[in-house]
Amino acid sequence: MSEHAAAPASTHGVRGGRELALAALERARRRTEALTDCLDESELTAQHSKLMSPLAWDLAHVGNQEDIWLLRAAGGTKGVRPDLDAVYDAFQTPRADRPALPMLSPDEARAYIADVRARALEVLAGPPPDGVDPALFEGDFVFGMVAQHEQQHDETMLATHQLRRGPAVLDAPDPPAPTSRAMDERHGEVHVPAGPFTMGTSTEPWALDNERPAHTVDVAAFDLDAVPVTNGAYQRFIEDGGYRDPRWWHPEGWAYVQKAELSAPLFWRWDGGMWLRRRFGYTERVPPGEPVMHVCWYEADAYARWAGRRLPTEAEWEKAARHDPETGESHRYPWGDDEPDEGRANLGQRHLRPAPAGAYAAGAAPCGARQLIGDVWEWTSSDFTGYPGFTAFPYREYSEVFFGSDHKVLRGGSFGTDEVACRGTFRNWDLPVRRQIFAGFRTARSSGGAL
């Protein structure tokens, strides 16, 4: 499969790829353990929300996927526990029904995933066995895929922690302050000129199937918020009666607002003349300068309409984030091709909140927009579909079964997204009613003022 060809050896050669894969797998496992070792068995087996699995299910599920893909598919072995496949198949049992499954206990799950990992490291250290699909080993893709999968579930588990009631068990330092006083909650916008750019990738070795292949897209000129919409800006929408005015809402969104009785982002409440929020066990005043978070697509779309703007398309978002007009190249990240670091983006659960709008000047895109990577996932106006020439790899259920108008695309990652699962081409998707994810948005307008 040529779409999964590795990048030049200087970036992701065989040796470098294996070292990167080992580091990514180990980092994911440390995070998985940190998110589960802080709670007792009753908390791990409880369902804190019907939107989420019990944490004990996620714990064993990441090991089961590693068993399937690294031991069986890539290693050519029988695996450790094929009998667990049905229990930990995400497509067989909806999240709301998973507490009734015959799950492993937390201690059993820990032993299982440790056994799988020990054997997976043997596969990582050796050559591809005979009879194994060689495409899995191009650029060491299969190891990167498994590391990304575990980190994606780590972010899901972090969202479960936010939904959990009870005393705080997680802690982290605050993110850095903005470096530009000009970017307050009434932030400005940046201009992205018209023209073609290269969207997606055919060379990123660990890119998933929905990011492929690279293709040219011609995008009309537009203006984009320089930073994500802030809590302070969103409060003005609330104060102006935004949740009570059907003019701003998609018809299905208005029906959802009324049915769910929405009046503010999830985890917000009005008390004592101020907006408060619950965040990982703490109650605090909503900080006006942070990107708004825990809003669904319908809320983001309504705010944009109220503001006389719109959500950016997925192509607009990616062009703003990756395209360098001076060279005509599309980079891996807004700042270039170098890997993320703590001076460029808020990723990896290094902090437990978004940084204030205007932070991370070193991570700005050529167009001037900041915080396109990290902090909050950003809703776009686009439905989740395959790119021209899309090929499912290595299984249809990763992406293709979700294609269509039911799911909207999110871009950019959040503070809870690890760098291995976040790049300029990475695509996330969810139902337009989802609010438990760490999602915000920024708005756009076509140049000349038209929506």
N, C-alpha and C positions, 0 to 999 in steps of 0.2 A: 504494500500500500504506500505509494509514493507520497501521499498527503501527510504521512506520519514520518517523513524522513527527518533525520537528526540535523541539528544546526552544525556549523563548523566545529571541528574538534577543539578549537581554542575556547569555545564557550561551553559546549556540552559533549565532549568526546566521551569514549567508552569509560575511561578511568574517571574523568571528571563527573560523568553522569552517574556512575555508581556511588561516588563519594557524596554527590548532591542527594542522591536517593536515600542513602543511609542516613544522612543528616536530617532529611525531611521526615523519614519514617520515625526516627528517634524523637524529633521535636514534637511530632503529632502524638506519640505515645506518652511523653511527659505531660502534655496538656490533657490528654484523656484521663490520666491518673490524677492530675490535680483537680479536675472537675468532678471526680467521683470519690476520691479518698477523703474529701472534706465532709462527706455525709454518711450517716449510718445506714444500715440495711433497710430500715423502714422507709427512709426518704428515697433511697435508690429504687425501691420496688414500687413506690407510690406513683400514681399518675397525677401530676401537678396541674395538668390541663388536658382536656380531651383533644386538643390540637397537637399534643406532643406525646411521644412514647415515654414510658418509664425510663429513667436514666440507666437502669440495669439492662434494658433491652438494647439501647444504643451501645453500651459497653461491650456486649457480646457480639452485636451486629458488625462492628468494625473488624473484629477478629474473624467472623464468618466470611466476610468479603475478602479478607486477606487469605483465608483458607482456600476459597474458591479460585482466586486469581493468581496468587503467588505460589501456592503449593500445588494446586491441581492444573490450572491452565498454563502457567509458566514453568512450574517445576516438574510437571509430568508425573506427580505422585497421586496417591489416593486421598491425600489430605488427612486431617485430624478427626473431624466430626461431620461427615456428610449427612448424618442423621439430623443435624441441627438446621439444615438448609430451609426447611419449610417454616420453622419457628422464626427465623430471622430474615425471611424474604419480605422486603418492604411492600411488594406488590400483592402478596397473598392476604395480608391482614391489615386493615386500616389502623391508624394510630389509636383511635378511640377504643379499639377492641383488643389491643395488645396486652393489657394487664391479665387477660384470661388465658394467654398462651402459657405452655409449660416451659417458662424461661429458666435459664440457669440462675442460681443464686448469685449475688455479687461476688462472693469468694470463688465460686465455680467459674464464673465468667472471667475473673482475673487469671485463674490458672489456665483456662482455655486460651485466652489471647496471648499469654506468655509462651505457651507451648507452640502456638502457631508462629509467633514472631521468631522464636529460636530457629525453627525450621525454615522460615522465610529468609533469614539471614544467610543460610546455607545456599539457598537458590540465588540470592543476590551475589554471593561470592564466586559462583561458578559460571561456566558457559551455558548457553541455552541447550537444554536436552534435545535429543533427537525426537522428531515428531511434534514438536511444539510450534505453534504459529510464529514464524520469525518476526512478523509485524509487531508482536507484543514487545520484542526486545529492541526495536529500532529506537535509538535515543533513550533506551531503558524506559520506554513509555509505561510499561505495566507497573513499574515500581513508583513512578511519579503519579500514576492514576490512583494507586492504593493510598499513597500519602495524602493526596488531595481528598480522597473519599473520607479518610479518618478526620482530616481537618474540617471538612464540611459538617461532619457529625459533631465535632467539637463545638462548632458555632451553634449548631442546633441544641446541643446540651447547654451551652451558655444561655440561649434563649429560654430553655426550660428553667434554668436558675433564676432568670428574671421573673418568670411566671410563678415560681415557687413562693409560698408564704412562709414566713419564719425569720429567725434572726439571720443577719448577714454572715456568710461563710467565705466570701471572696473579697479580696482587697487588691488594690493597685494604686500607684501614684497618679496624680492628675496629669493630663496631657499638657503640652506647652501652650503658652498664651500666643495670641496673634502677633505677628511681627510688623503689621501695618495698621496704624491707627485709622487709616482711611476706610478700612473695611469694617463697618459696624453692622448692626442689624438691617440698615437700609443700604445694603450693598449695591454696587454697580454691576455693570455687565461688560462682557468682552465681545469683540466682533470676530467672526470666523468667515473669511471670504469664500465666495463661490468657487467651485472647481472639483475635480476628481481627487480621490485618495484611495489608498489600498486598505480595505476593510478585511478583518479576519487574518488568518495566518496559514501558511502551508509549511512553515519551517520550525515553529516553536515546538521542541520535542515533546513537551508534556501537555500541549494544548489538547483539549477534549474535542470530540467529534463535532459538536455544535459551533466551535470556533473556526472550523475549516470549511472549505479552502479559502485562501486569500483571493479577493476579487475586487475589481474596481467599481467604486460607487461615485456618482456625480451628485454633489450636494449643493443646493442653492445657498446663497449667503444668509447668515442668521446671526442673531445676537443671543448670548447665553449668560445667565447669572454667573458672576465671577466666583461665587461661593454658594454652597447649598443654602436653601431657605432656612432662616433661623427661627428659634422659638419665639423671639420677640416679634418678628414679622408675622408669624402664624397666629399669634395672639390677636393681632389686629383683625385678621380674618374672622376669628371667633367673636370678637367684640362688635364687629360690624354685622353680626347675625348670620354669618356664613353657613352655619349648620341648620338655619331655619329658612333659608331662601332656596327654593328649588331651581332658580335661574342658573345657578352655578354647577349643578350636578348632572352627571350622566343619569338618564332615567333609572337604570339599574342601581346606580349609586344612591340616588335619592330614596329608592325603595329600601335599600339596605340601611341607610341612615335612620329611617323611621322605624324599621323593624328592630334594629339593634339599639335604638335610642342613643345614637352617638352625639356627643356635644364637644369633644376634645380628643386629642391623641390618647391612645391607650396608656394607662398608668398615670394620667393626669387627674387631679381633682381640685375644685375650687374650695378654699377654706380660709377663713380669716381675711378675706379681701385680697387673696393672692392665689396664684396657681402653684400647686405642689405636685410633685411626682414621686413615685416609688421606684427606686433603682437598686436592684440587687440587695434588698433587705433594708435599705435606708430610705427615709422620707426627707425630701429636700425641696427647697424652692426651685422652680423651673428657671434655669439660667437663660436669660434672653439672648445671649450671644452665641449659644451653641446651635448647631444644625438641628432642626426639628426631627424627631424620630418616632417610630411606632405609629406611623400613619399608613393607611392603605392607599392603593392606587386611586380609588375614587376620591379620597380626601385630597391627594396631591393634585389630581385633575381639577377638582372644584376650586382649590386655592388658585391655581394658575388662571382659570377662567375669571375668577373674581379680580385678580390682579391685572386683567387685560392681556394675559399672555397664554402660554400653552406649555405642555411638557415637551422636551426635546424628543425627536425620534432617536432610535438606537444608533442609526448611522451618524446623526448630528453629534450625539454624545461621543462616539468613538473618534470621529474626526477631530473634535475639540481636544480630546485626550491624547491622541497619538500623532496627528499629522503635523509635520514641520514644513511650513510653507517655503522656507529658504532652500531646503534640500529636496523637497517633494517626497521624503521618506515617511513611513509610518513606523514609529518607535514602539518598543515593548511597553514603555510607561510614559507618562506625561513629560518627565524630566530627561528621558533618553532610554538607553538600553541597559544601564546599570541596575543591579538588584535593589529592591527597596531597603531603606535603612530608617532608623528612628528619627533622622532629621528631615526625611522626605514625606513620610506617610504614617498615619496612625493605624497600624495593623497588628495582628497577632495577639490580641488580648493583653498587650503591653499596658494599656489603660482600660478602664471599664466605663468609658464614656467617649463621646466625640470631642475633639478639640474645638475650641471656639472658632467661628468663621474668621478666616484670614490667617490661620496658622499655616505652617509648613511652606514658607516662601520658596524653599529649595526644591519643593515638589511641584512647582507650577508648570503648566503646559506652555508651549510656545505662544498660544493665544492669550496667555495671562491668567487663565482660570486656575484656581487652587482647589486642593482637596478632592480632586477627581478620583483619586485612589485612597481608600481607607475612610475612616470616620463613619459614614452612613452609606448603605446601598442606595442607589438613586433610581427611582422609577422613571421609565421612559414611556412614550406613547405607543411603542411598538408591540405587536403580538409576537410570541415566540414561534419562530419558524426556522427551517433549515436554509442555509445559504445555497446559492446556485452551485450545483455539483456536490451537494452534501452526500456523504456516505456514512451510515451508522457504523461505529467501531468503538469498542469491540462487542457491544450488544445494544439492541434497539432501545432497551428500557432506560438507558442513560438519558437520552434526549428525545428521540423521535416520537415516542408515545405521548409526549407532552405538546407536540407541535399543534398549533391552531389558535383560535381566538380566545380560548379559555384562560390562557396564561399571558401575563405581561412581562416584559423583559426588565430586569434591574441590572445596573452596571456599577462597577467601581469598588465593591467590597465595603466592609465596615471595620470598626475597631476590633470586632470579633473575628475577622477573616484573616487567616494566615497568608503570608506572602506566596506560598506554594499554590494557593487556590485563588490568586488575585493578580491579574495583569491587564494590560489595556485591551486585550481581546476577550477576556473572560466574560461569560454570559451566565447570569442567574435568571431565574424565572419563578413566578408564583401567581396564585389566584389574586384577582384585584381586590378581594376583601381581606387579605391577610394583613394583620397589624402587629403580630408578636415578633416579627423579624425586625432586625435593626435597620429599618429603611426610612429614608427621607427623600428629598428630591431637590432639583433646581429647575427653574423655568427658562423658557426661550421665547423668541419672537422672530419671525422672518424679517430680514432687513427691509426697511421702509415702513415698519410698524404693523404690517398685516400679520394675522395669526397664522 
